[in-house]
Structures are given as C-alpha cells and as structure tokens.
Amino acid sequence: MTSGHPGRRLAQLLPGERLVEIDDSRTPIPEDRPRRLAAVLRGFIAEPAP
C-alpha cells in the first residue's frame, strides 16, 4: 500500500513521472521558493523527451 500523499501516488501510477519535493516551502511554492522551483523546472525542460 502506498502513502496517502496524492503526489506520491500519482508519481507511482503514471509511467515516467516523478515527484520533486521542495524543502522548507509552503503553498504557493512560486512565491515561497521561486529560485528552487525555477531550478527544478529548468532541469525538467533540459531533459530529453522519453
């Protein structure tokens, strides 16, 4: 059985998906940790498509 965390559950169910947790953040992350979010997004965009 998996955790009740919906993001973790989706990452397990969808092929090729992953969950990135941004430490020390609250909602909304773009306001709380914008530099960290931008770094994660840049890494994602730079990856080749599967």
Buried (B, 14 or more C-beta within 10 A) or exposed (E): EEEEEEEEEEBEEEEEEEEEEEEEBEEEEEEEBEEBBEEBEEEEEEEEEE
